[in-house]
Amino acid sequence: MYSIFLKKQFLSYLLFILLTILTTSSNAQKRYEKGYIVKNKNDTIYGNLKDRKAGNYQKLYKKVRFKKNGLFPKKYNPSKIQAYTINDSHFESKWMKQSGGIFNERYTSIEGKGNKVFLKVVKKGNLSLYHLEYIDLESSYIDYIPLFKKKNETYFIRVTQGLFGLKKKALSNYFSENEELIRLINEKKLTSPIEIVEYYNENY
């Protein structure tokens, strides 16, 4: 009788462990979202991804987690893949080396210079808009720096300066050949990065 009791107790314990594992796996899977990765050899693989931790203390992962089959994810840093997409958010891996001071940042994008980082793609065209995401140390929430990059150029420029809004002087230099665009920016006809990039791609 005692051995039967022990067997039942052991089976109950195994069942509890199994249910705990399945529940944990199910909850973890819910935090993953559908999407795909593009490997460096241009292979596109669909699955479930996670690139950040939500909640009160947010976190951006240095490596995107990717699940195709199985319980355990593979992790890819920006040097391992070209791009990834989660739902409607698309990210590209770009070379980036920052230089300059607080008000004149320059972000060079030349292969082998600096480090590869994930940038969120907001708008692509002759002029593209990217977001360089980071964790704000005061709020512990995800914020971003908007960056412009012209097609075939090897650097990004920062578009805004925090509470000061658009960096009009830097944008005037950047768009020195586009007088009408500069006028619209200075006269506050175009007041946001997305408005500028859409105007540029429609007219130049």
SVG drawing of the C-alpha trace seen along z (x, -y; Angstrom):
<svg xmlns="http://www.w3.org/2000/svg" viewBox="-2 -81 38 83">
<polyline fill="none" stroke="black" stroke-width="0.4" points="0.0,0.0 2.8,-2.4 4.6,-1.8 1.3,-2.5 0.9,-5.7 4.5,-6.7 3.9,-5.9 0.7,-8.1 2.5,-10.9 5.4,-10.7 3.0,-10.7 1.2,-13.7 4.5,-15.5 5.5,-14.8 2.1,-16.0 2.5,-19.2 6.0,-19.8 4.7,-19.1 1.8,-21.5 4.1,-24.2 6.5,-23.8 3.6,-24.0 2.1,-27.0 5.4,-28.8 6.1,-28.0 2.6,-29.2 2.9,-32.5 6.4,-33.0 5.1,-32.3 2.4,-35.0 5.1,-37.6 6.5,-36.6 4.9,-38.1 4.7,-36.9 7.3,-38.1 10.5,-37.1 14.2,-37.5 16.3,-38.2 19.7,-36.4 22.9,-37.8 22.6,-35.4 19.1,-36.9 17.2,-33.9 13.9,-35.0 12.6,-32.8 9.2,-33.2 8.5,-32.6 7.9,-34.4 10.1,-37.1 10.7,-39.3 13.1,-42.2 12.1,-44.0 10.7,-43.7 7.5,-45.6 6.1,-46.9 7.2,-49.4 10.9,-48.8 11.3,-48.4 14.3,-46.9 15.7,-46.6 17.4,-43.3 20.8,-43.5 19.9,-40.3 16.5,-39.6 14.9,-36.4 13.5,-34.2 11.4,-31.0 10.5,-28.8 10.1,-25.4 10.8,-24.2 10.8,-25.9 14.1,-27.6 14.7,-30.7 17.8,-31.5 19.3,-34.9 20.6,-37.1 22.6,-40.3 22.8,-43.0 25.9,-41.4 24.1,-38.1 21.1,-39.3 20.2,-42.0 16.7,-42.8 13.7,-41.6 10.0,-42.4 7.6,-42.1 4.0,-42.7 4.1,-46.0 7.5,-47.2 10.5,-46.7 14.1,-46.9 17.4,-47.0 20.9,-46.2 23.2,-49.2 26.8,-50.1 27.1,-53.1 29.9,-55.2 28.9,-58.3 31.1,-61.4 30.8,-65.1 29.3,-66.7 25.8,-67.0 24.5,-69.5 26.4,-68.3 26.2,-64.5 27.2,-62.7 26.4,-59.1 28.7,-57.5 27.5,-54.4 30.4,-52.6 31.0,-48.9 33.5,-48.0 33.4,-51.3 31.9,-51.3 29.3,-48.7 26.2,-47.3 22.9,-48.3 19.2,-47.7 17.3,-50.8 13.6,-51.0 12.5,-51.9 9.8,-54.5 9.9,-55.6 12.2,-54.6 12.9,-56.4 15.4,-58.8 15.4,-60.2 14.8,-57.6 13.7,-58.1 14.9,-55.8 14.5,-55.6 17.5,-54.8 15.8,-53.4 17.2,-53.6 16.1,-53.4 15.5,-56.8 17.3,-56.6 14.9,-58.9 11.6,-57.2 12.9,-53.7 10.8,-53.8 11.8,-53.3 12.5,-56.5 14.2,-57.2 16.4,-59.6 15.0,-60.3 17.6,-60.0 17.6,-61.0 19.7,-59.2 19.8,-60.1 20.0,-57.2 23.6,-56.1 25.1,-58.4 27.3,-57.0 26.0,-58.9 22.8,-59.7 22.0,-63.1 20.0,-63.7 16.7,-65.5 15.6,-66.8 17.2,-67.9 14.9,-66.8 12.6,-69.6 14.1,-72.0 12.4,-70.3 13.8,-70.3 17.5,-71.0 16.9,-73.8 20.5,-74.8 21.7,-71.3 18.7,-70.6 19.5,-73.8 23.0,-72.5 21.8,-69.0 19.3,-70.2 21.4,-73.1 20.4,-72.3 16.7,-72.3 15.8,-75.9 12.0,-75.4 12.3,-72.6 14.5,-74.8 11.9,-77.7 9.1,-75.4 11.0,-74.1 12.0,-77.6 8.5,-78.9 7.1,-76.0 5.1,-74.6 6.9,-71.3 7.2,-70.6 8.0,-66.9 10.5,-64.4 7.8,-62.4 6.4,-65.5 9.9,-66.4 10.7,-63.0 7.4,-62.7 7.8,-66.1 11.3,-65.3 10.4,-62.0 7.5,-63.5 9.4,-66.4 13.1,-65.5"/>
</svg>
